[in-house]
Amino acid sequence: MPELPDVEGFRRVLAEHAVGEPVRAVEVLDEQVLHGVDADGLRAAVSGHRFAEPQRHGKWLLAPVGDTGQTVLLHFGMTGALLWEDADEPRHRHDRVIFDFDGGQLRYRDMRKLTGLRLARDERERAELLADLGPDALTVSRAEFADRLGGLRRRLKSALTDQSVVAGLGNLLADEILWQARLNPHRSTASLSRADLMSLHGRMRTVLRESVKAGRLPTRPSWLTGRRDEPSGSCPRCGTTLWHGRVDGRGTVWCPHCQPE
């Protein structure tokens, strides 16, 4: 499932290959991934223009269309990706939208089609589309992070993965951050001390920075992610057998010794 580090990787793909180059054509292979705009509308908005420097907010990728004031917003759901391919590369069966350039193609690929592409026609529409998001998890300040979580009464894992609280964290990132911070995912946010919140913010920043470098959450043997998928995986820190369960419907992994309730 693409989370903040993956989307930052997609942003870099767009920035490296497509910024400043005119879009020769837009091929919509599956209109189901378009929301609030049809294929003709997307083609009219983007063809002949150049993408400006892309931005990311949480799991959203924002691609401004030159100086038109319009922005293409991409979300990758559970299975989406943005790839740069040679024009003669055979199409993948899950390619949904293709932006053609002189040097290649930018392809939006998604198997499950849970989200997709939107077009904001001006700053107001763009703000409306992102209005329900909390601050970006990589850039949120310690003070704002503490205020947003400290004012809730929810399970910690659920709060961290709520995009309206902080944007960009999914299942895997939340588990890794909580393990590194030695906090139990079932704990109530109301039980966290100021020191807990500061530690949690620090671990979140470290995990995100390292993950952004790798382009995804790395499966390091010294991290929880290096052991979580083993049937009887043990904690990399203390050797205790990891517990697997659910927090508000989300599959969750934690160490009962390092992350006591």
C-alpha positions in Angstrom: 0.0 0.0 0.0 1.6 3.3 -1.0 2.3 5.5 2.0 4.1 8.9 2.3 7.6 7.6 1.3 6.2 5.8 -1.8 4.3 9.0 -2.9 7.5 11.0 -2.4 9.2 8.6 -4.7 6.4 9.1 -7.3 6.9 12.8 -6.9 10.6 12.5 -7.8 9.7 10.4 -10.8 7.5 13.2 -12.1 10.0 15.9 -11.2 13.0 14.1 -12.8 11.3 13.1 -16.1 8.3 15.3 -16.8 8.7 18.8 -15.3 9.2 21.4 -18.0 8.4 19.1 -20.9 5.3 19.7 -22.9 2.6 17.0 -22.6 2.1 15.8 -26.2 -1.1 13.7 -25.5 -3.1 12.2 -22.7 -4.4 8.7 -23.1 -7.2 7.6 -20.7 -7.4 3.8 -20.8 -9.9 3.5 -18.0 -12.1 6.4 -17.2 -13.1 4.8 -13.8 -10.0 6.3 -12.2 -11.1 9.9 -13.1 -13.1 11.8 -10.5 -14.7 15.2 -11.1 -13.4 15.3 -14.7 -13.9 13.2 -17.8 -11.3 12.0 -20.3 -11.9 14.9 -22.7 -11.7 17.4 -19.8 -8.3 16.0 -18.6 -6.9 16.0 -22.1 -8.0 19.6 -22.7 -6.5 20.7 -19.4 -3.1 19.1 -19.7 -2.3 18.5 -23.4 0.2 21.0 -24.8 1.1 22.3 -21.3 4.1 21.6 -19.0 3.9 20.3 -15.5 5.4 22.6 -12.9 7.3 21.4 -9.9 5.2 18.7 -8.2 4.3 18.7 -4.5 3.2 16.1 -2.0 0.8 16.3 0.9 0.6 13.1 2.8 -0.5 10.4 0.3 -1.5 12.9 -2.3 0.7 14.0 -5.3 0.0 17.4 -6.7 1.1 18.2 -10.3 0.4 21.9 -11.2 -0.3 22.4 -14.9 2.1 25.2 -15.9 0.8 28.6 -15.2 -2.9 27.7 -15.9 -3.8 27.6 -12.2 -5.0 24.0 -12.6 -3.6 21.1 -10.7 -3.8 17.3 -11.4 -4.1 15.5 -8.0 -3.1 11.8 -7.9 -3.9 9.4 -5.1 -2.6 5.8 -5.2 -5.1 3.9 -3.0 -3.8 0.5 -2.1 -2.2 -0.6 -5.4 -1.4 2.6 -7.4 2.0 3.8 -8.8 3.4 6.4 -11.1 6.1 5.1 -13.5 8.3 6.5 -16.3 8.5 4.2 -19.3 9.8 4.3 -22.8 7.0 4.8 -25.3 7.7 1.5 -27.0 7.4 -0.4 -23.6 4.3 -2.7 -23.8 1.4 -1.4 -21.8 0.7 -3.1 -18.5 -2.8 -4.4 -18.1 -3.3 -2.1 -15.1 -2.1 1.1 -16.8 -5.0 3.5 -16.5 -3.8 7.0 -17.7 -0.7 7.7 -19.8 0.9 11.1 -20.3 3.0 11.2 -23.5 6.2 13.2 -23.7 8.9 13.4 -26.4 11.2 11.3 -24.2 8.8 8.8 -22.8 5.6 8.2 -21.0 4.4 8.9 -17.4 2.0 6.1 -16.6 -0.5 6.0 -13.7 -0.9 2.3 -12.9 -3.5 0.8 -10.4 -4.9 -2.6 -10.1 -7.8 -2.0 -7.7 -8.8 1.5 -8.9 -9.9 2.6 -5.4 -9.0 6.2 -6.0 -7.3 7.9 -9.0 -6.9 11.3 -10.5 -8.7 14.6 -9.9 -8.5 18.0 -11.6 -8.6 21.2 -9.5 -9.3 24.1 -11.8 -8.1 26.7 -9.4 -6.6 27.3 -6.0 -10.0 27.2 -4.3 -10.9 23.8 -5.8 -7.5 22.5 -4.8 -7.9 23.7 -1.3 -11.4 22.1 -1.1 -10.1 18.7 -2.3 -7.4 18.7 0.5 -9.5 20.4 3.2 -10.1 17.2 5.2 -6.4 16.4 5.5 -4.3 17.0 8.6 -0.7 18.4 8.3 1.8 16.4 6.4 3.5 13.8 8.6 7.0 14.7 7.5 6.7 18.4 8.0 4.3 18.8 11.0 6.0 20.5 13.9 6.3 18.9 17.3 4.0 21.4 18.9 1.2 20.9 16.3 1.6 17.1 16.4 1.3 17.1 20.2 -1.7 19.3 20.1 -3.5 17.3 17.5 -2.9 13.9 19.2 -3.1 15.2 22.7 -6.6 16.5 22.2 -8.0 13.1 21.1 -9.5 10.1 23.0 -8.8 7.3 20.6 -6.5 4.3 20.2 -3.1 5.4 19.2 -2.8 3.3 16.1 -6.2 4.5 14.8 -5.3 8.2 15.5 -1.9 7.9 13.6 -3.5 6.4 10.5 -6.4 8.9 10.4 -5.5 11.2 7.5 -7.5 14.1 9.1 -5.2 14.0 12.1 -1.9 13.7 10.3 -1.5 12.9 6.6 0.7 10.3 5.1 0.9 7.4 7.6 -0.6 4.0 6.7 -0.6 0.6 8.4 3.1 -0.3 8.1 4.5 3.1 9.0 2.3 3.4 12.0 3.4 0.0 13.4 7.1 0.8 12.8 6.8 4.2 14.4 5.0 2.9 17.5 7.5 0.0 17.8 10.5 2.4 17.7 8.8 4.7 20.2 8.0 1.7 22.5 4.3 2.6 22.6 1.4 0.1 22.5 -0.9 0.6 19.5 -4.0 0.0 21.7 -3.1 2.8 24.1 -5.5 5.8 24.4 -4.0 9.0 23.1 -5.4 10.6 26.2 -2.9 8.6 28.3 0.1 10.0 26.5 2.4 12.3 28.4 4.1 15.3 26.8 7.3 13.2 26.8 5.5 10.4 25.0 4.3 12.7 22.4 7.7 14.3 21.8 9.3 10.8 21.6 6.6 9.7 19.1 7.1 12.7 16.9 10.9 12.1 16.9 10.5 8.5 16.0 8.0 9.4 13.3 10.5 11.9 11.7 13.3 9.4 11.8 11.3 6.6 10.2 9.9 8.9 7.5 13.3 10.4 6.6 14.9 7.0 6.3 12.0 5.6 4.4 12.0 8.6 2.0 15.6 7.9 1.2 14.7 4.3 0.4 11.6 5.2 -1.6 9.5 3.0 0.7 9.5 1.6 4.3 12.7 -0.5 4.3 12.6 -4.1 5.5 15.7 -3.8 7.7 16.4 -6.7 10.1 16.9 -4.2 12.9 13.4 -2.7 12.3 10.0 -4.2 13.0 9.3 -4.4 9.2 12.1 -6.8 8.8 10.3 -9.4 11.0 6.6 -8.6 10.9 5.8 -11.0 8.1 7.5 -14.0 9.6 4.9 -16.4 11.0 6.6 -16.5 14.3 8.7 -13.4 14.0 10.6 -12.1 17.0 11.2 -8.6 18.1 14.5 -7.3 16.7 15.2 -5.5 20.0 14.4 -8.0 22.7 13.7 -11.3 20.9 10.1 -11.7 22.3 7.7 -13.3 19.8 5.7 -10.5 18.1 1.9 -10.3 18.5 -0.5 -10.0 15.6 -3.9 -8.5 16.1 -6.3 -5.8 14.9 -6.8 -2.2 16.1 -10.1 -0.8 14.8 -10.1 -3.3 11.9 -6.5 -2.7 10.9 -4.0 -5.6 11.0 -1.4 -4.7 13.6 2.0 -6.1 14.8 3.7 -5.2 18.1 6.0 -6.5 20.7 4.2 -7.2 24.0 7.5 -6.7 26.0 8.8 -3.5 24.4 5.3 -2.0 23.9 3.3 -2.9 27.1 -0.2 -1.7 27.6 
